[in-house]
Amino acid sequence: MGISVENTSPAPPASPAGKGAGSVTRLGDRLFSGLSRGSGVLLLVIMAAIAVFLTVRAVHAISQDHGNFLTSSEWNANATPPVFGIAVLLYGTLVSSVIAMVLAVPVAVGIALFMTHYAPRKVGGTLAYIVDLLAAVPSIVYGLWGALFLVPHLSGLTSWLDKYLGWTVIFDQSNPGTAPRNLFTVGILLAIMILPIITNVSREVIRQVPQAHEEAALALGATRWETIRMAVLPFARSGIISASMLGLGRALGETMAVATVLSSSNVLSAHLLDPGGGTFAANIAAHFGEATDLGRDALIASGLVLFVITLVVNGAARVIIARRKEYSGANA
């Protein structure tokens, strides 16, 4: 004859209505949740306010422009009638930023890999400290260094490019022997300026690669470079893209360093070694002090274009990262 034993343990208390698992119940949690949500909403409001302000002032200026705002190369917003356009500024901003990215990103990723996977700990720590110091140097210091040191010492490089690569038109120099105050020099200077940002972020992302991934690759017989190529870079790819976008944002908006080095002009030329050109930020800094009310609105209109370019670049970066989720560390 079997004896049945009933379970007499008390049943767990029922959750109060509306307070399921994971819900916010404490006062501190509610405050933190509200502050976080409010911060996100406040950021969107600020961005919208900036966009509205720029748009209103830009529409007022463009409506009085007697030139084509998108295709005109002349910038004379204080004239009667006013004539201004962003063709030279748009071209100079994009070209100098592209040059900076092409030069800076491979070097920055290489430095980050060297500090994390090749250099001894003391050497890597010292190099990381030096890179951090470079990130703290003010823009005007970079500009003075570029004007007094970089420009005179680039004459030989520009002459060599003109001699051997002048057939490409891009490196053809119309007036040989002139000081290289051009978009090519600006691109090199911007590359040096954004190098610490990309290096630091890439280094921290690479450090987050799980050690098990690298050990597994080494256990299968991979060399150090094969381990980096197959285990480290796929994991860190989205972070490296984000670091590059941070550097590109600084390159697009750099002001004083570009204004110090570049010999601005309204000539739109495909010859990167010819003096001249301009960027949005440098043009605003150069003309804002003497601008009339309409001139300020014209400069704000150019700032709106730069604002849109920045949003497009960041949006494109988000799309690239989203398409590479399967390779990111989020799914590791």
GIDA-V755630 format. One record per backbone hydrogen bond with DSSP energy under -1.0 kcal/mol. CO is the residue of the C=O (numbers start at 1). NH is the residue of the N-H. E is the energy in kcal/mol with one decimal. If there is no record, write none. Layout:
# GIDA-V755630
co nh e
CO NH E
CO NH E
This chain:
# GIDA-V755630
co nh e
16 19 -2.2
20 23 -1.7
26 30 -2.2
27 31 -2.5
28 32 -2.5
29 33 -2.7
30 34 -2.4
31 35 -2.7
32 36 -2.5
33 37 -2.4
34 38 -2.7
35 39 -2.3
36 40 -2.0
37 41 -2.2
38 42 -2.8
39 43 -2.2
40 44 -1.8
41 45 -2.3
42 46 -2.5
43 47 -2.4
44 48 -2.4
45 49 -2.6
46 50 -2.5
47 51 -2.4
48 52 -2.5
49 53 -2.6
50 54 -2.7
51 55 -2.4
52 56 -2.6
53 57 -2.1
54 58 -2.3
55 59 -2.6
56 60 -1.7
57 61 -1.7
58 62 -2.9
59 63 -1.8
61 64 -1.3
62 65 -1.1
68 72 -2.5
69 86 -2.6
72 87 -1.8
74 85 -1.3
76 79 -1.2
76 83 -1.7
82 66 -2.6
83 76 -3.0
86 90 -3.3
87 91 -2.1
88 92 -2.7
89 93 -2.4
90 94 -2.2
91 95 -2.6
92 96 -2.2
93 97 -1.7
94 98 -2.4
95 99 -2.4
96 100 -2.1
97 101 -2.4
98 102 -2.6
99 103 -1.9
100 104 -2.7
101 105 -2.0
104 108 -3.1
105 109 -2.5
106 110 -2.2
107 111 -2.5
108 112 -2.4
109 113 -2.4
110 114 -2.3
111 115 -2.5
112 116 -1.6
113 117 -2.6
114 118 -1.4
114 119 -3.4
120 124 -3.2
121 125 -2.5
122 126 -2.3
123 127 -2.6
124 128 -2.3
125 129 -1.9
126 130 -2.1
127 131 -2.3
128 132 -2.2
129 133 -1.9
130 134 -2.0
131 135 -1.6
134 137 -1.0
138 142 -1.5
139 143 -2.3
140 144 -2.5
141 145 -2.5
142 146 -2.5
143 147 -2.4
144 148 -2.5
145 149 -2.2
145 150 -1.7
146 151 -2.8
149 153 -1.5
151 154 -1.1
154 158 -2.6
155 159 -2.1
156 160 -2.1
157 161 -2.6
158 162 -2.3
159 163 -2.0
160 164 -2.5
161 165 -2.3
165 168 -1.7
166 169 -1.7
168 170 -1.9
169 172 -1.2
170 272 -2.1
175 178 -1.5
179 181 -2.6
180 182 -1.4
181 263 -1.3
181 276 -1.3
182 186 -2.1
183 187 -2.5
184 188 -1.9
185 189 -2.5
186 190 -2.8
187 191 -2.1
188 192 -1.9
189 193 -1.8
190 194 -2.4
191 195 -1.1
194 198 -2.0
195 199 -2.4
196 200 -2.6
197 201 -2.1
198 202 -2.3
199 203 -2.5
200 204 -2.1
201 205 -2.2
202 206 -2.7
203 207 -1.9
205 208 -1.1
206 209 -1.5
210 214 -1.1
211 215 -2.6
212 216 -2.3
213 217 -1.9
214 218 -2.5
215 219 -2.3
216 220 -1.3
217 222 -2.2
218 221 -1.5
223 227 -2.4
224 228 -2.1
225 229 -2.8
226 230 -2.5
227 231 -2.5
227 232 -1.3
228 233 -3.1
232 236 -2.3
236 240 -2.5
237 241 -2.3
238 242 -2.1
239 243 -2.4
240 244 -2.3
241 245 -2.1
242 246 -1.9
243 247 -2.0
244 248 -2.5
245 249 -2.3
246 250 -1.6
247 251 -2.2
248 252 -2.6
249 253 -1.4
255 259 -2.7
256 260 -2.0
257 261 -1.6
258 262 -2.9
262 264 -1.1
271 274 -1.2
272 184 -1.4
277 265 -1.8
279 283 -2.2
280 284 -2.2
281 285 -2.2
282 286 -2.1
283 287 -1.9
284 288 -1.8
292 296 -2.7
293 297 -1.9
294 298 -2.2
295 299 -2.2
296 300 -2.4
297 301 -2.0
298 302 -1.8
299 303 -2.0
300 304 -2.0
301 305 -1.5
302 306 -1.9
303 307 -2.3
304 308 -2.4
305 309 -2.5
306 310 -2.3
307 311 -2.1
308 312 -2.6
309 313 -2.6
310 314 -2.4
311 315 -2.5
312 316 -2.6
313 317 -2.1
314 318 -2.1
315 319 -2.0
316 320 -2.3
317 321 -2.5
318 322 -2.4
319 323 -2.0
322 325 -1.1
324 327 -1.6
325 328 -1.1
329 332 -1.2
